[in-house]
Amino acid sequence: MQAIILAAGMGRRLKELTRDNTKCMVKVNGVTLIDRMLHQLEKLHLSRIVIVVGYEGQKLIDFIATLGIQTPIVYVQNPIYDRTNNIYSLYLARDYLKREDTILLESDLIFDDELLTELIEDPRDSLALVDKYESWMDGTCLRLSDDDSILSFISKRDFRFDQVSEYFKTVNIYKFSQKFSATRYIPFLEAYSTSLGMNEYYEQVLRVIMILEDPGIRAKRLNHGERRWYEIDDEQDLDIAESIFAKTSEEKIKKIQRRYGGYWRYPGLLDFCYLVNPFFPPQRLIDEIQSNLQTLITNYPSGMEVNSLLASKNFGVHRENILVGNGAAELIKSLMSFIEGKIGIIRPTFEEYPNRYEKSETIEFCPSNQNFSYTAKDLIEFFDAHEISSLILINPDNPSGNFIDREDLLKLIDWTKSKNIRLILDESFVDFADENATLIDQKILDSNPNLIVMKSISKSYGIPGLRLGILASGDLDLISRMKRDVAIWNINSIGEFFMQIVEKYKSIYLESLKLLRAERDRFSQELNQIPSLRVIPSGANFVMVESQKISSSDIVRKLLIENKILLKDLSNKIDGNFLRISIRSCEDNNRLIEVLRSLLKEV
């Protein structure tokens, strides 16, 4: 068996990275694609490796000569690489296809070693390696029958997003038997190239072969998410590939976490890190947005004042008292720029507020008990002895889940008002508490202009991708200044439309909160039954747990690398081995419980 690698392309989408190098010389975590691929092929004890070169071909040849590859390497030159596509590169290497069985690869791929081994060991002689279609994939898609016959190739013209669950994507790795190449592929390759030209893709030949009663090739499906592979066409692809194929588990975790989301690009990853409502929005609401999507993305959204009117309607306050943000994060950034003097914070906490302020200007209260719990009385007693101009309270707190009820909050407001202290209350998780403790109330805001209430709609309503947050206050001057500070079109049309229609789904939203509370209680009880785990009571859509046998960093590493489960390690916030675990669906939560039981039992 031999291998043929197509490596003539220019890789323009990689910009500066391919200005002086061919695409396969781009490095992923310090190793070039061609270096990695050739050493993978070296393990297969092939008769030869044929490489079709073009752009910066001599530079590639010289580089490969330094790699110490023992398998014989043959080069085929494509002198018109800038005017042709890969069908011509394969056409130039067709004589080699006739000689023996062949593994055909494109040079811009990175993949696990096992992928090639399993392809070769499969008894079927000609195969196209495929994976379930994902939104990040680009290129040739197809439909399969139950016996892996290729039913059809999906052209860009015929591609239907409402049918993607039926689609598979070619990995651009093939196994061609000598017979298949000689009797099927090469005759059609020559005919296709002659009649339709050289600026095509070699997959087009396979599309034509499928017309035959016996095309002679089937698909080999990857177990979705089990075998890693990635195609690198641009810098974004390179960034993803570097996290997927990081050299160490620690490096992989760091690279994934620094993305702060976008985890749909990692097939099969279960995210217990980010905090949303798993029981909202309902499918009907999503369908309503989808039915209006064309209108929404082709029209400007309304400006700040209209969105304030929408928020005032949904939250029952005057439009002058409320401001809508591109997520709470935008509002926090704006708000903290208007704060002056010493501020009080509670540790551990959500870091977005203190990160926006000088550390030397903060006074920290740290609960001394093992559950990190505190009351309004605790805060009053502590900060009464310190000079502060503002107090920041997350309620329920993040990551502890500590919750102060409404009656106690009103006492805290009275105290801050008497001390001329501004109270910044972030109630992004308050809807998940066992009682309605929101202070977004017109009478309360009017009576307490020192009160600022922040809320992340993204978290409560399960729509983090829409980036919605609100800020309400009786301080009309502050609201007015913040409205001038943020962009007039800070909310996109889809977010605006969500606020326009969400009131119709209020009863479903309230039911989702009941489901969340019930699942949180069940989930907490199950976690508590795992030896060496201690669960801290929470009023939010997450729980904080302490591991008493194994470090939190080891748990995060093992779960991500071995089980594709992402947890939040709190070791950078709290001394000890603490984790924050979001509440997901019952099915997802049960999977995590099973994995944790197994992991901690081994320890």
VOGU-3710 file (C-alpha; in Angstrom, 3 decimals, decimal comma):
1> mqaiilaagm> 0,000/0,000/0,000  1,086/3,547/-0,769  -0,087/7,058/0,154  -0,729/10,077/-2,043  -0,731/13,528/-0,449  -2,127/16,509/-2,327  -0,024/19,524/-1,271  0,077/21,892/-4,238  -2,398/24,535/-3,037  -1,561/28,081/-1,994
11> grrlkeltrd> -3,657/28,328/1,172  -4,545/31,991/0,643  -7,044/32,062/3,523  -4,199/31,544/5,986  -2,832/34,932/4,914  0,638/35,718/6,299  1,122/32,133/7,490  1,356/30,930/3,876  2,979/33,985/2,348  6,307/32,144/2,043
21> ntkcmvkvng> 5,268/28,585/2,927  2,953/25,994/1,525  -0,154/25,253/3,571  1,086/21,994/5,056  4,105/23,758/6,564  1,845/25,700/8,928  2,521/24,674/12,522  -0,037/23,349/14,986  1,405/23,628/18,484  4,906/23,894/17,099
31> vtlidrmlhq> 4,731/20,957/14,652  4,028/21,382/10,935  1,088/19,539/9,434  3,303/17,700/6,954  5,769/16,634/9,661  2,951/15,145/11,726  1,286/13,464/8,734  4,469/11,915/7,341  5,419/10,418/10,687  1,913/8,979/10,987
41> leklhlsriv> 2,257/7,396/7,551  5,762/6,159/8,410  4,219/3,863/11,051  2,142/2,093/8,388  5,206/0,641/6,566  4,025/1,788/3,145  5,832/1,091/-0,120  6,026/4,795/-0,976  4,561/8,220/-0,293  3,687/10,310/-3,349
51> ivvgyegqkl> 3,420/14,049/-2,699  1,994/16,404/-5,320  3,661/19,785/-4,836  3,143/23,187/-6,435  3,204/26,465/-4,511  6,589/26,820/-2,736  7,215/23,223/-3,811  11,000/23,260/-3,526  10,833/24,746/-0,053  8,501/21,916/0,962
61> idfiatlgiq> 10,784/19,290/-0,575  13,806/20,710/1,216  11,936/20,758/4,517  10,760/17,163/4,195  14,358/16,105/3,571  15,177/17,198/7,136  12,488/15,006/8,758  14,301/11,664/8,541  11,407/9,787/6,875  12,525/6,282/5,870
71> tpivyvqnpi> 9,592/5,475/3,592  10,517/6,325/-0,029  9,046/9,671/-1,085  8,222/10,562/-4,682  7,350/14,092/-5,764  4,981/15,048/-8,565  5,092/18,659/-9,742  1,954/20,676/-10,499  3,389/23,660/-12,392  0,017/25,396/-12,818
81> ydrtnniysl> -1,117/25,109/-9,195  -2,350/28,723/-9,258  -4,816/28,020/-12,092  -6,036/24,546/-11,157  -7,710/22,756/-8,285  -6,924/19,453/-6,636  -8,487/17,395/-9,429  -5,496/18,296/-11,571  -3,033/17,423/-8,836  -4,557/13,959/-8,555
91> ylardylkre> -4,712/13,697/-12,351  -0,945/14,229/-12,445  -0,465/11,373/-9,974  -2,901/8,979/-11,679  -0,183/6,585/-12,867  0,726/5,907/-9,247  -2,940/5,234/-8,416  -2,845/2,354/-10,914  0,073/0,598/-9,223  -1,333/-0,473/-5,854
101> dtillesdli> -3,788/0,211/-3,075  -3,634/3,855/-1,987  -4,384/6,049/0,991  -5,321/9,461/-0,425  -4,990/12,488/1,848  -5,138/16,251/1,648  -2,217/17,991/3,281  -4,198/20,486/5,383  -5,512/17,835/7,781  -4,616/17,007/11,361
111> fddellteli> -5,949/13,801/12,909  -5,415/11,007/15,427  -3,049/8,150/14,532  -5,813/5,578/15,081  -7,835/7,071/12,266  -5,419/5,749/9,605  -4,932/2,419/11,335  -8,665/1,759/11,490  -9,082/2,765/7,861  -6,411/0,318/6,696
121> edprdslalv> -7,630/-2,518/8,920  -11,199/-2,208/7,653  -11,719/-5,256/5,357  -13,609/-3,236/2,761  -11,171/-2,337/0,015  -12,311/1,165/-1,011  -13,620/3,662/1,503  -14,356/7,343/1,973  -13,808/8,376/5,571  -16,761/10,459/6,815
131> dkyeswmdgt> -18,027/12,076/10,000  -21,396/13,475/11,051  -21,845/16,975/9,691  -21,192/19,832/12,116  -21,763/23,557/11,578  -18,026/24,295/11,491  -17,412/21,915/8,578  -17,023/23,096/5,011  -16,751/21,037/1,847  -18,217/17,849/0,441
141> clrlsdddsi> -21,282/16,399/2,198  -23,180/13,220/1,411  -26,022/10,950/2,465  -25,524/7,319/3,437  -27,661/4,217/3,586  -27,665/1,925/6,612  -25,050/-0,319/4,956  -22,711/2,653/4,336  -23,490/2,897/0,635  -23,164/6,472/-0,594
151> lsfiskrdfr> -26,649/7,509/-1,662  -25,749/10,953/-2,945  -23,293/13,821/-2,772  -24,856/17,105/-1,649  -23,967/20,042/-3,863  -23,890/23,560/-2,432  -26,988/24,276/-4,486  -28,880/21,336/-2,945  -27,613/21,798/0,622  -30,517/22,197/3,075
161> fdqvseyfkt> -29,849/23,268/6,653  -33,100/21,674/7,794  -31,711/18,311/6,669  -28,218/18,472/8,170  -29,020/15,709/10,656  -28,904/13,344/7,667  -25,596/14,639/6,280  -22,063/13,349/6,602  -18,906/15,283/5,788  -15,967/13,734/3,979
171> vniykfsqkf> -12,793/13,883/6,068  -10,760/14,067/2,837  -9,009/10,788/3,574  -9,762/7,849/1,275  -8,697/4,273/0,742  -8,701/3,283/-2,943  -7,984/-0,285/-3,959  -5,843/-0,776/-7,059  -8,852/-2,288/-8,816  -11,151/0,607/-7,895
181> satryipfle> -8,588/3,111/-9,137  -7,978/1,259/-12,411  -11,566/0,365/-13,305  -13,533/3,184/-11,741  -11,712/6,261/-10,550  -8,982/6,866/-13,155  -11,192/6,404/-16,258  -13,745/8,819/-14,827  -10,990/11,171/-13,641  -9,534/11,373/-17,136
191> aystslgmne> -12,919/11,812/-18,789  -14,091/14,419/-16,302  -10,857/16,400/-16,504  -10,876/16,370/-20,292  -14,486/17,468/-20,645  -14,913/19,864/-17,703  -11,404/21,152/-17,130  -8,845/21,146/-14,370  -10,310/23,791/-12,074  -12,475/21,295/-10,215
201> yyeqvlrvim> -12,278/19,049/-7,139  -11,523/15,331/-7,221  -14,679/14,605/-5,198  -16,654/15,538/-8,326  -15,361/12,344/-9,916  -16,750/10,306/-7,032  -20,088/12,042/-7,517  -20,165/10,819/-11,142  -19,082/7,287/-10,147  -22,115/7,061/-7,848
211> iledpgirak> -24,279/6,825/-10,977  -22,976/3,286/-11,525  -24,969/0,351/-10,221  -21,865/-0,805/-8,363  -19,680/2,254/-7,706  -17,148/0,113/-5,832  -16,659/2,446/-2,847  -18,456/2,863/0,471  -18,248/5,171/3,418  -16,473/4,485/6,683
221> rlnhgerrwy> -18,121/6,372/9,523  -16,139/7,780/12,393  -17,623/7,376/15,846  -18,705/10,986/16,187  -16,371/12,893/18,481  -14,305/9,774/19,355  -11,571/10,237/16,759  -10,182/13,749/16,464  -9,599/15,436/13,131  -9,660/18,953/11,768
231> eiddeqdldi> -9,231/20,621/8,402  -7,245/23,860/8,510  -8,300/26,428/5,936  -7,924/29,672/7,889  -6,569/31,136/11,106  -9,748/30,349/13,020  -9,403/26,684/12,061  -5,787/26,790/13,232  -6,848/28,237/16,583  -9,405/25,456/17,113
241> aesifaktse> -6,959/22,751/16,014  -4,353/23,939/18,495  -6,797/23,453/21,361  -8,052/20,068/20,131  -4,520/18,740/19,592  -2,773/20,456/22,498  0,337/18,587/23,669  -0,703/18,362/27,342  -4,059/18,200/29,080  -3,234/21,371/31,021
251> ekikkiqrry> -2,492/23,224/27,795  -5,697/21,921/26,218  -7,810/23,112/29,137  -6,156/26,520/29,052  -6,673/26,915/25,302  -10,332/25,885/25,479  -11,182/28,002/28,508  -9,585/31,150/27,118  -12,126/31,024/24,267  -14,895/31,906/26,790
261> ggywrypgll> -17,496/29,962/24,827  -18,127/28,895/21,236  -18,064/25,285/22,385  -20,281/24,073/19,553  -16,988/23,846/17,648  -16,035/20,886/19,886  -18,317/17,943/18,992  -19,656/16,076/22,011  -18,368/18,531/24,635  -20,666/18,844/27,671
271> dfcylvnpff> -20,344/22,311/29,163  -20,996/22,373/32,918  -18,988/25,574/33,184  -21,171/28,304/31,719  -24,431/29,148/33,478  -27,781/29,186/31,664  -31,354/27,996/32,106  -31,511/24,531/30,494  -35,352/24,519/30,461  -35,901/27,724/28,484
281> ppqrlideiq> -36,501/28,921/25,788  -39,192/26,535/24,482  -39,086/25,263/20,926  -42,070/27,396/19,966  -40,203/30,590/20,883  -37,191/29,450/18,851  -39,491/28,654/15,924  -40,979/32,146/16,146  -37,514/33,710/15,972  -36,517/31,435/13,085
291> snlqtlitny> -39,650/32,333/11,129  -38,649/35,997/11,348  -34,903/35,496/10,950  -34,586/36,845/7,403  -36,376/40,037/8,369  -34,334/40,419/11,542  -30,904/40,010/9,979  -31,668/42,288/7,016  -32,962/45,206/9,096  -31,357/47,556/11,570
301> psgmevnsll> -32,360/47,050/15,197  -34,043/49,862/17,094  -31,962/52,284/19,108  -31,388/52,503/22,838  -34,631/54,301/23,761  -36,889/51,763/22,039  -35,077/48,859/23,687  -35,411/50,612/27,055  -39,155/50,768/26,393  -39,232/47,025/25,699
311> asknfgvhre> -37,304/46,304/28,896  -39,564/48,614/30,925  -42,592/46,680/29,665  -41,065/43,293/30,545  -39,814/44,300/33,992  -42,515/46,713/35,088  -40,469/49,893/35,552  -40,333/53,236/33,772  -38,195/53,475/30,644  -36,143/56,224/32,287
321> nilvgngaae> -35,124/53,765/34,997  -33,819/50,943/32,835  -31,015/50,343/30,373  -30,462/47,381/28,056  -26,967/46,063/27,430  -25,146/43,710/25,100  -25,040/41,231/27,941  -24,530/42,274/31,556  -20,796/42,472/30,776  -21,262/45,633/28,680
331> likslmsfie> -23,281/47,265/31,441  -20,758/46,304/34,112  -17,950/47,869/32,108  -19,915/51,092/31,667  -21,150/51,210/35,260  -17,739/50,707/36,847  -16,348/53,627/34,854  -18,746/55,922/36,750  -17,951/54,553/40,233  -15,595/56,470/42,494
341> gkigiirptf> -14,113/55,901/45,950  -13,661/52,703/47,906  -15,889/49,763/46,973  -16,841/46,763/49,085  -16,911/43,282/47,602  -17,538/39,777/48,961  -15,096/36,959/48,251  -15,281/34,593/46,463  -17,240/36,425/43,806  -17,874/37,075/40,127
351> eeypnryeks> -14,651/38,746/39,021  -16,037/41,061/36,337  -16,749/43,823/38,871  -13,431/43,900/40,781  -11,502/43,379/37,542  -12,929/46,707/36,372  -11,627/48,557/39,444  -8,352/49,326/41,120  -7,532/46,609/43,642  -6,142/49,209/46,055
361> etiefcpsnq> -9,601/50,802/46,151  -11,463/47,622/47,205  -12,396/46,389/50,685  -13,007/42,628/50,803  -15,332/40,683/53,073  -14,530/36,956/53,252  -16,971/34,640/55,073  -15,152/32,546/57,653  -17,374/29,437/57,467  -16,884/26,399/55,233
371> nfsytakdli> -19,987/27,123/53,146  -18,968/30,725/52,379  -22,392/31,809/53,614  -23,293/35,245/54,940  -26,327/37,390/55,756  -27,186/41,054/55,394  -26,332/41,420/59,076  -22,827/40,040/58,445  -22,270/42,570/55,678  -23,602/45,474/57,714
381> effdaheiss> -21,408/44,616/60,696  -18,283/44,244/58,572  -18,647/47,259/56,282  -19,911/49,488/59,082  -16,308/49,454/60,271  -14,908/50,395/56,856  -15,280/53,524/54,793  -16,791/52,581/51,400  -18,750/54,536/48,806  -20,242/51,499/47,012
391> lilinpdnps> -21,052/47,908/47,926  -21,289/45,194/45,281  -23,467/42,183/46,091  -24,160/39,221/43,797  -27,373/37,550/44,961  -27,363/34,561/44,735  -23,609/34,838/44,795  -21,298/33,341/42,227  -19,700/30,844/42,793  -20,974/29,998/46,296
401> gnfidredll> -24,699/30,189/45,519  -25,274/32,055/48,821  -28,718/33,681/48,838  -30,049/36,616/50,894  -33,843/36,795/51,025  -35,882/39,853/50,141  -36,547/40,941/53,724  -32,840/40,958/54,533  -32,049/42,773/51,289  -34,421/45,572/52,221
411> klidwtkskn> -32,585/45,923/55,547  -29,302/46,136/53,659  -30,743/48,814/51,366  -31,894/50,861/54,357  -28,436/50,633/55,922  -26,593/51,614/52,733  -29,003/54,487/52,207  -28,384/55,773/55,752  -24,633/55,569/55,119  -24,853/57,242/51,695
421> irlildesfv> -23,433/54,048/50,131  -24,372/53,020/46,623  -25,611/49,384/46,572  -24,889/47,556/43,317  -27,029/44,422/43,386  -26,425/41,830/40,685  -29,406/39,504/40,628  -28,531/37,546/37,486  -29,427/34,300/39,276  -32,235/35,480/41,537
431> dfadenatli> -35,003/33,931/39,415  -33,615/30,502/40,324  -33,939/31,109/44,081  -36,757/29,515/46,042  -38,481/32,858/46,560  -39,073/35,902/44,390  -36,460/38,302/45,729  -36,028/40,642/42,774  -35,683/44,327/43,584  -36,488/45,515/40,083
441> dqkildsnpn> -39,557/47,259/41,421  -40,549/50,823/40,587  -41,463/51,755/44,164  -38,202/50,388/45,537  -36,160/52,157/42,856  -37,969/55,460/43,456  -37,431/55,204/47,222  -33,793/54,181/46,950  -31,868/56,120/44,298  -28,674/54,644/45,789
451> livmksisks> -29,745/51,195/44,510  -28,530/49,808/41,165  -29,872/46,432/40,052  -28,056/44,421/37,363  -29,533/41,346/35,673  -28,269/38,990/32,987  -31,206/37,981/30,802  -28,857/35,607/28,989  -28,453/33,424/32,095  -32,031/33,474/33,379
461> ygipglrlgi> -33,678/32,892/30,024  -31,138/30,455/28,578  -30,100/32,662/25,638  -26,391/33,475/26,175  -25,841/33,768/22,435  -28,210/36,747/22,213  -26,160/38,740/24,768  -28,848/40,565/26,743  -28,647/42,244/30,133  -30,428/45,060/31,933
471> lasgdldlis> -29,604/47,632/34,593  -32,305/49,406/36,617  -31,973/52,265/39,088  -33,735/55,237/40,614  -30,635/57,297/39,842  -31,893/58,823/36,601  -28,740/60,822/36,052  -26,617/57,653/36,132  -28,982/55,841/33,746  -28,878/58,802/31,369
481> rmkrdvaiwn> -25,084/58,972/31,420  -24,773/55,231/30,810  -27,173/55,414/27,875  -24,881/57,993/26,320  -21,855/55,863/27,128  -22,932/52,648/25,366  -23,564/52,401/21,630  -26,979/53,449/20,342  -27,306/50,091/18,517  -25,783/47,909/21,206
491> insigeffmq> -28,515/45,270/20,837  -28,943/43,321/17,609  -32,317/42,729/15,958  -32,629/39,160/17,212  -32,111/40,246/20,812  -34,636/43,063/20,366  -37,175/40,648/18,855  -36,679/38,289/21,797  -37,582/41,079/24,224  -40,543/41,943/22,018
501> ivekyksiyl> -42,088/38,442/22,169  -40,853/36,896/25,421  -43,753/38,161/27,532  -46,054/35,768/25,631  -44,024/32,904/27,087  -44,051/34,075/30,713  -45,984/31,085/32,056  -43,543/28,702/30,350  -40,638/30,677/31,772  -42,022/30,425/35,301
511> eslkllraer> -42,487/26,695/34,817  -38,872/26,384/33,641  -37,744/27,933/36,940  -39,706/25,312/38,878  -38,085/22,563/36,815  -34,651/24,055/37,451  -35,162/24,230/41,221  -36,395/20,632/41,337  -33,469/19,390/39,254  -31,008/21,395/41,352
521> drfsqelnqi> -32,312/19,722/44,518  -32,174/16,243/42,955  -28,767/16,830/41,438  -27,372/18,175/44,713  -28,621/15,135/46,602  -27,029/12,776/44,083  -23,719/14,648/44,247  -23,825/14,562/48,045  -23,984/10,784/47,955  -20,651/10,557/46,148
531> pslrvipsga> -17,950/9,851/48,738  -15,411/12,649/49,162  -17,646/15,301/47,567  -19,209/18,022/49,709  -22,014/20,058/48,157  -22,586/23,636/49,291  -26,252/24,757/49,377  -27,122/27,012/46,440  -29,944/29,310/45,448  -28,733/29,607/41,845
541> nfvmvesqki> -28,611/27,446/38,701  -25,302/25,943/39,800  -23,747/24,300/42,839  -20,307/24,606/44,335  -18,702/21,390/45,544  -15,547/20,593/47,448  -13,451/17,595/46,519  -11,908/16,047/49,625  -9,688/13,408/47,983  -8,536/14,595/44,596
551> sssdivrkll> -7,531/18,074/43,471  -10,085/20,139/41,597  -7,604/20,670/38,755  -7,162/16,904/38,355  -10,921/16,418/38,216  -11,294/19,107/35,551  -8,413/17,642/33,539  -9,642/14,034/33,691  -13,231/14,921/32,872  -12,295/17,065/29,888
561> ienkillkdl> -9,650/14,785/28,392  -11,319/11,439/29,076  -15,036/12,314/29,035  -15,376/15,628/27,165  -17,001/17,249/30,189  -16,022/20,803/31,130  -16,234/21,976/34,764  -15,195/25,239/36,393  -12,100/24,897/38,586  -12,190/27,499/41,381
571> snkidgnflr> -8,616/27,054/42,584  -7,764/30,532/41,287  -10,530/32,008/43,461  -10,560/29,876/46,614  -7,936/28,024/48,622  -8,827/24,356/48,437  -10,321/22,045/45,863  -13,613/23,609/44,836  -15,587/23,245/41,627  -18,610/25,055/40,259
581> isirscednn> -21,068/22,838/38,410  -23,943/24,267/36,379  -27,355/22,615/36,350  -28,091/21,025/33,002  -30,772/18,574/31,893  -31,465/15,478/33,981  -29,792/13,297/31,334  -26,625/15,402/31,263  -26,497/15,678/35,041  -26,820/11,905/35,412
591> rlievlrsll> -23,924/11,399/33,031  -21,733/13,691/35,128  -22,756/11,910/38,328  -21,830/8,558/36,802  -18,432/9,829/35,666  -17,665/11,456/39,032  -18,649/8,306/40,914  -16,339/6,238/38,761  -13,463/8,714/39,029  -13,656/9,184/42,804
601> kev> -14,168/5,463/43,402  -10,859/4,784/41,655  -9,157/7,304/43,909
//
